[in-house]
Amino acid sequence: MTLEQYYHAQNDINNGRLIGLEDVGVSEDAFVCDKIREENLPFEDVAEDNFRESLAQAIRSLPEREALVLSLYYDEELNLKEIGAVIGVSESRVCQIQSQAMQRLRTKLLSWVNA
């Protein structure tokens, strides 16, 4: 990765925001109905399984604190303030740790984006 690509990726990360489906007024039921209607192709299942394995491997390679923040946020569904209380840092520091973890994951999974 060149320095220019790194700065471009960093800029993309800093401008990105995570929002939930509920925040944009979309229910999970809409996605379930769409999924049922879709034709389930074997290749898509294999590609999805491979991506999930790559994602799991990338998460395992993260520093312990970053992996913990992601686990608490996505698995335990704690908010940033609650995570901060668990690991003993401020809410804004949790946000920084989460952003750094997401940047590392994006970098590690860059081959999936370019495929």
N, CA and C atoms as a LAMMPS dump frame, in Angstrom:
ITEM: TIMESTEP
0
ITEM: NUMBER OF ATOMS
345
ITEM: BOX BOUNDS ff ff ff
-5.0000000000000000e+02 5.0000000000000000e+02
-5.0000000000000000e+02 5.0000000000000000e+02
-5.0000000000000000e+02 5.0000000000000000e+02
ITEM: ATOMS id mol type element x y z
1 1 1 N 0.849 -1.164 0
2 1 2 C 0 0 0
3 1 3 C 0.898 1.23 0
4 2 1 N 0.648 2.118 -0.943
5 2 2 C 1.451 3.332 -1.006
6 2 3 C 0.983 4.306 0.068
7 3 1 N 1.796 5.326 0.301
8 3 2 C 1.451 6.341 1.282
9 3 3 C 0.185 7.075 0.858
10 4 1 N 0.043 7.327 -0.425
11 4 2 C -1.145 8.015 -0.934
12 4 3 C -2.397 7.167 -0.713
13 5 1 N -2.291 5.849 -0.945
14 5 2 C -3.424 4.958 -0.71
15 5 3 C -3.778 4.91 0.778
16 6 1 N -2.758 4.926 1.614
17 6 2 C -2.988 4.929 3.054
18 6 3 C -3.754 6.182 3.47
19 7 1 N -3.32 7.349 3.001
20 7 2 C -4.009 8.588 3.353
21 7 3 C -5.435 8.603 2.812
22 8 1 N -5.628 8.051 1.631
23 8 2 C -6.966 7.971 1.056
24 8 3 C -7.856 7.075 1.919
25 9 1 N -7.327 5.926 2.328
26 9 2 C -8.085 5.01 3.176
27 9 3 C -8.382 5.652 4.526
28 10 1 N -7.407 6.336 5.083
29 10 2 C -7.586 7.007 6.374
30 10 3 C -8.676 8.074 6.265
31 11 1 N -8.68 8.812 5.17
32 11 2 C -9.688 9.839 4.944
33 11 3 C -11.076 9.206 4.841
34 12 1 N -11.179 8.089 4.133
35 12 2 C -12.458 7.388 4.018
36 12 3 C -12.958 6.945 5.382
37 13 1 N -12.047 6.448 6.212
38 13 2 C -12.431 5.984 7.547
39 13 3 C -12.924 7.146 8.393
40 14 1 N -12.203 8.239 8.367
41 14 2 C -12.567 9.377 9.194
42 14 3 C -13.893 9.993 8.778
43 15 1 N -14.265 9.849 7.514
44 15 2 C -15.516 10.426 7.031
45 15 3 C -16.681 9.457 7.162
46 16 1 N -16.396 8.202 7.504
47 16 2 C -17.445 7.192 7.604
48 16 3 C -18.158 7.257 8.936
49 17 1 N -19.411 6.874 8.913
50 17 2 C -20.198 6.809 10.136
51 17 3 C -20.95 5.48 10.137
52 18 1 N -21.035 4.845 11.286
53 18 2 C -21.811 3.626 11.434
54 18 3 C -23.212 3.995 11.888
55 19 1 N -24.212 3.514 11.169
56 19 2 C -25.584 3.756 11.582
57 19 3 C -26.342 2.442 11.518
58 20 1 N -27.322 2.313 12.343
59 20 2 C -28.132 1.108 12.364
60 20 3 C -29.272 1.197 11.374
61 21 1 N -29.837 0.053 11.044
62 21 2 C -30.971 0.023 10.127
63 21 3 C -32.156 0.792 10.694
64 22 1 N -32.321 0.73 12.006
65 22 2 C -33.423 1.438 12.638
66 22 3 C -33.292 2.955 12.457
67 23 1 N -32.057 3.444 12.399
68 23 2 C -31.812 4.876 12.259
69 23 3 C -32.249 5.421 10.909
70 24 1 N -32.282 4.576 9.897
71 24 2 C -32.702 5.034 8.568
72 24 3 C -34.111 4.569 8.239
73 25 1 N -34.799 4.018 9.227
74 25 2 C -36.192 3.648 9.051
75 25 3 C -36.431 2.349 8.307
76 26 1 N -35.465 1.45 8.312
77 26 2 C -35.614 0.165 7.636
78 26 3 C -35.724 -0.921 8.7
79 27 1 N -36.716 -1.76 8.559
80 27 2 C -36.882 -2.84 9.529
81 27 3 C -36.15 -4.08 9.046
82 28 1 N -35.809 -4.928 9.991
83 28 2 C -35.15 -6.194 9.644
84 28 3 C -36.072 -7.072 8.821
85 29 1 N -37.381 -6.953 9.045
86 29 2 C -38.351 -7.771 8.31
87 29 3 C -38.241 -7.557 6.805
88 30 1 N -37.952 -6.324 6.384
89 30 2 C -37.813 -6.037 4.948
90 30 3 C -36.661 -6.839 4.363
91 31 1 N -35.568 -6.949 5.109
92 31 2 C -34.418 -7.704 4.628
93 31 3 C -34.7 -9.202 4.615
94 32 1 N -35.461 -9.691 5.585
95 32 2 C -35.802 -11.113 5.625
96 32 3 C -36.637 -11.476 4.404
97 33 1 N -37.614 -10.644 4.062
98 33 2 C -38.458 -10.901 2.885
99 33 3 C -37.63 -10.876 1.605
100 34 1 N -36.731 -9.91 1.485
101 34 2 C -35.868 -9.835 0.302
102 34 3 C -34.998 -11.077 0.2
103 35 1 N -34.496 -11.557 1.328
104 35 2 C -33.622 -12.728 1.342
105 35 3 C -34.378 -13.974 0.884
106 36 1 N -35.625 -14.09 1.311
107 36 2 C -36.415 -15.248 0.919
108 36 3 C -36.652 -15.24 -0.592
109 37 1 N -36.887 -14.06 -1.159
110 37 2 C -37.153 -13.945 -2.587
111 37 3 C -35.923 -14.168 -3.449
112 38 1 N -34.742 -13.899 -2.899
113 38 2 C -33.512 -14.037 -3.69
114 38 3 C -33.248 -15.495 -4.035
115 39 1 N -32.678 -15.693 -5.201
116 39 2 C -32.254 -17.038 -5.569
117 39 3 C -30.943 -17.314 -4.859
118 40 1 N -30.853 -18.437 -4.191
119 40 2 C -29.674 -18.768 -3.408
120 40 3 C -28.698 -19.568 -4.273
121 41 1 N -27.697 -18.894 -4.799
122 41 2 C -26.72 -19.542 -5.663
123 41 3 C -25.591 -20.149 -4.834
124 42 1 N -25.139 -21.359 -5.189
125 42 2 C -24.073 -22.019 -4.421
126 42 3 C -22.794 -21.18 -4.337
127 43 1 N -22.426 -20.513 -5.424
128 43 2 C -21.21 -19.709 -5.403
129 43 3 C -21.286 -18.608 -4.359
130 44 1 N -22.448 -17.976 -4.251
131 44 2 C -22.615 -16.903 -3.265
132 44 3 C -22.429 -17.429 -1.844
133 45 1 N -22.935 -18.636 -1.592
134 45 2 C -22.759 -19.232 -0.263
135 45 3 C -21.288 -19.497 0.039
136 46 1 N -20.577 -20.013 -0.943
137 46 2 C -19.15 -20.298 -0.757
138 46 3 C -18.386 -18.998 -0.539
139 47 1 N -18.674 -17.988 -1.355
140 47 2 C -17.992 -16.696 -1.216
141 47 3 C -18.29 -16.072 0.148
142 48 1 N -19.54 -16.175 0.586
143 48 2 C -19.909 -15.622 1.885
144 48 3 C -19.19 -16.359 3.015
145 49 1 N -19.125 -17.676 2.921
146 49 2 C -18.414 -18.462 3.933
147 49 3 C -16.931 -18.097 3.971
148 50 1 N -16.336 -17.947 2.795
149 50 2 C -14.917 -17.573 2.727
150 50 3 C -14.689 -16.189 3.312
151 51 1 N -15.607 -15.262 3.021
152 51 2 C -15.467 -13.916 3.577
153 51 3 C -15.589 -13.952 5.093
154 52 1 N -16.553 -14.687 5.603
155 52 2 C -16.728 -14.777 7.058
156 52 3 C -15.488 -15.354 7.73
157 53 1 N -14.89 -16.361 7.116
158 53 2 C -13.67 -16.945 7.673
159 53 3 C -12.528 -15.934 7.648
160 54 1 N -12.417 -15.188 6.542
161 54 2 C -11.379 -14.152 6.447
162 54 3 C -11.609 -13.057 7.48
163 55 1 N -12.871 -12.674 7.67
164 55 2 C -13.207 -11.657 8.665
165 55 3 C -12.871 -12.146 10.068
166 56 1 N -13.233 -13.379 10.379
167 56 2 C -12.93 -13.939 11.703
168 56 3 C -11.423 -13.985 11.946
169 57 1 N -10.687 -14.377 10.936
170 57 2 C -9.226 -14.429 11.059
171 57 3 C -8.662 -13.024 11.264
172 58 1 N -9.192 -12.048 10.535
173 58 2 C -8.729 -10.665 10.677
174 58 3 C -9.037 -10.139 12.076
175 59 1 N -10.202 -10.467 12.603
176 59 2 C -10.563 -10.025 13.958
177 59 3 C -9.648 -10.672 14.991
178 60 1 N -9.326 -11.963 14.802
179 60 2 C -8.413 -12.64 15.736
180 60 3 C -7.016 -12.012 15.724
181 61 1 N -6.639 -11.393 14.615
182 61 2 C -5.303 -10.8 14.523
183 61 3 C -5.238 -9.38 15.082
184 62 1 N -6.385 -8.824 15.47
185 62 2 C -6.401 -7.47 16.037
186 62 3 C -5.768 -7.463 17.429
187 63 1 N -5.251 -6.305 17.845
188 63 2 C -4.809 -6.191 19.24
189 63 3 C -5.981 -6.496 20.178
190 64 1 N -5.668 -7.024 21.335
191 64 2 C -6.685 -7.507 22.269
192 64 3 C -7.736 -6.447 22.611
193 65 1 N -7.302 -5.235 22.863
194 65 2 C -8.229 -4.169 23.264
195 65 3 C -9.21 -3.832 22.142
196 66 1 N -8.704 -3.782 20.904
197 66 2 C -9.566 -3.484 19.769
198 66 3 C -10.582 -4.599 19.562
199 67 1 N -10.144 -5.84 19.671
200 67 2 C -11.06 -6.981 19.525
201 67 3 C -12.118 -6.963 20.627
202 68 1 N -11.726 -6.588 21.838
203 68 2 C -12.665 -6.508 22.951
204 68 3 C -13.727 -5.449 22.687
205 69 1 N -13.303 -4.281 22.216
206 69 2 C -14.256 -3.21 21.924
207 69 3 C -15.251 -3.662 20.859
208 70 1 N -14.765 -4.295 19.798
209 70 2 C -15.667 -4.777 18.753
210 70 3 C -16.622 -5.837 19.296
211 71 1 N -16.117 -6.724 20.134
212 71 2 C -16.951 -7.766 20.716
213 71 3 C -18.039 -7.168 21.604
214 72 1 N -17.662 -6.231 22.44
215 72 2 C -18.65 -5.601 23.318
216 72 3 C -19.685 -4.818 22.522
217 73 1 N -19.249 -4.174 21.448
218 73 2 C -20.165 -3.358 20.652
219 73 3 C -21.103 -4.219 19.808
220 74 1 N -20.537 -5.182 19.08
221 74 2 C -21.352 -5.954 18.14
222 74 3 C -21.971 -7.213 18.743
223 75 1 N -21.264 -7.908 19.608
224 75 2 C -21.796 -9.139 20.193
225 75 3 C -22.673 -8.858 21.411
226 76 1 N -22.16 -8.038 22.314
227 76 2 C -22.892 -7.739 23.545
228 76 3 C -23.841 -6.556 23.397
229 77 1 N -23.734 -5.824 22.285
230 77 2 C -24.591 -4.68 21.963
231 77 3 C -24.547 -3.587 23.033
232 78 1 N -23.351 -3.36 23.587
233 78 2 C -23.174 -2.251 24.517
234 78 3 C -22.937 -0.975 23.716
235 79 1 N -23.341 0.168 24.272
236 79 2 C -23.038 1.427 23.592
237 79 3 C -21.647 1.895 24.007
238 80 1 N -21.17 2.957 23.375
239 80 2 C -19.796 3.411 23.611
240 80 3 C -19.559 3.818 25.066
241 81 1 N -20.553 4.425 25.678
242 81 2 C -20.415 4.838 27.079
243 81 3 C -20.274 3.615 27.991
244 82 1 N -21.078 2.588 27.744
245 82 2 C -21.013 1.364 28.545
246 82 3 C -19.682 0.64 28.336
247 83 1 N -19.203 0.621 27.107
248 83 2 C -17.903 -0.005 26.828
249 83 3 C -16.799 0.742 27.556
250 84 1 N -16.878 2.084 27.542
251 84 2 C -15.895 2.89 28.251
252 84 3 C -15.84 2.555 29.727
253 85 1 N -17.012 2.339 30.322
254 85 2 C -17.068 1.978 31.744
255 85 3 C -16.438 0.605 31.981
256 86 1 N -16.63 -0.316 31.053
257 86 2 C -16.082 -1.667 31.204
258 86 3 C -14.563 -1.661 31.128
259 87 1 N -14.008 -0.93 30.139
260 87 2 C -12.554 -0.97 29.954
261 87 3 C -11.828 0.204 30.602
262 88 1 N -12.585 1.127 31.219
263 88 2 C -11.978 2.206 31.991
264 88 3 C -11.417 3.351 31.167
265 89 1 N -12.085 3.68 30.074
266 89 2 C -11.674 4.835 29.267
267 89 3 C -12.906 5.669 28.931
268 90 1 N -12.67 6.846 28.35
269 90 2 C -13.79 7.715 27.996
270 90 3 C -14.528 7.2 26.764
271 91 1 N -15.724 7.703 26.592
272 91 2 C -16.539 7.33 25.437
273 91 3 C -15.838 7.7 24.129
274 92 1 N -15.198 8.863 24.106
275 92 2 C -14.506 9.282 22.882
276 92 3 C -13.303 8.388 22.592
277 93 1 N -12.635 7.896 23.63
278 93 2 C -11.506 6.981 23.412
279 93 3 C -12.005 5.649 22.857
280 94 1 N -13.148 5.179 23.33
281 94 2 C -13.736 3.952 22.795
282 94 3 C -14.019 4.135 21.308
283 95 1 N -14.547 5.3 20.953
284 95 2 C -14.828 5.597 19.547
285 95 3 C -13.543 5.554 18.721
286 96 1 N -12.467 6.102 19.261
287 96 2 C -11.175 6.068 18.563
288 96 3 C -10.671 4.639 18.4
289 97 1 N -10.787 3.839 19.451
290 97 2 C -10.337 2.441 19.388
291 97 3 C -11.164 1.677 18.361
292 98 1 N -12.469 1.9 18.36
293 98 2 C -13.34 1.226 17.395
294 98 3 C -12.99 1.638 15.966
295 99 1 N -12.769 2.917 15.746
296 99 2 C -12.404 3.405 14.412
297 99 3 C -11.081 2.803 13.944
298 100 1 N -10.119 2.715 14.85
299 100 2 C -8.827 2.133 14.514
300 100 3 C -8.979 0.647 14.174
301 101 1 N -9.802 -0.053 14.924
302 101 2 C -10.038 -1.474 14.653
303 101 3 C -10.7 -1.661 13.288
304 102 1 N -11.668 -0.816 12.99
305 102 2 C -12.353 -0.916 11.699
306 102 3 C -11.388 -0.609 10.558
307 103 1 N -10.497 0.346 10.748
308 103 2 C -9.498 0.661 9.724
309 103 3 C -8.579 -0.534 9.493
310 104 1 N -8.154 -1.17 10.573
311 104 2 C -7.298 -2.354 10.434
312 104 3 C -8.026 -3.465 9.681
313 105 1 N -9.298 -3.667 10.016
314 105 2 C -10.07 -4.708 9.334
315 105 3 C -10.241 -4.394 7.852
316 106 1 N -10.535 -3.145 7.547
317 106 2 C -10.679 -2.764 6.135
318 106 3 C -9.386 -3.005 5.373
319 107 1 N -8.275 -2.673 5.996
320 107 2 C -6.976 -2.881 5.348
321 107 3 C -6.712 -4.367 5.137
322 108 1 N -7.002 -5.181 6.163
323 108 2 C -6.761 -6.621 6.061
324 108 3 C -7.684 -7.29 5.043
325 109 1 N -8.871 -6.716 4.85
326 109 2 C -9.849 -7.318 3.954
327 109 3 C -9.942 -6.582 2.611
328 110 1 N -8.928 -5.8 2.316
329 110 2 C -8.914 -5.011 1.085
330 110 3 C -9.073 -5.887 -0.15
331 111 1 N -8.539 -7.087 -0.123
332 111 2 C -8.642 -7.972 -1.279
333 111 3 C -10.095 -8.341 -1.569
334 112 1 N -10.957 -8.382 -0.55
335 112 2 C -12.373 -8.687 -0.77
336 112 3 C -13.084 -7.51 -1.432
337 113 1 N -12.683 -6.294 -1.105
338 113 2 C -13.299 -5.104 -1.685
339 113 3 C -12.923 -4.971 -3.152
340 114 1 N -11.678 -5.285 -3.481
341 114 2 C -11.182 -5.139 -4.85
342 114 3 C -11.528 -6.323 -5.735
343 115 1 N -12.068 -7.381 -5.147
344 115 2 C -12.368 -8.595 -5.936
345 115 3 C -13.589 -8.42 -6.81
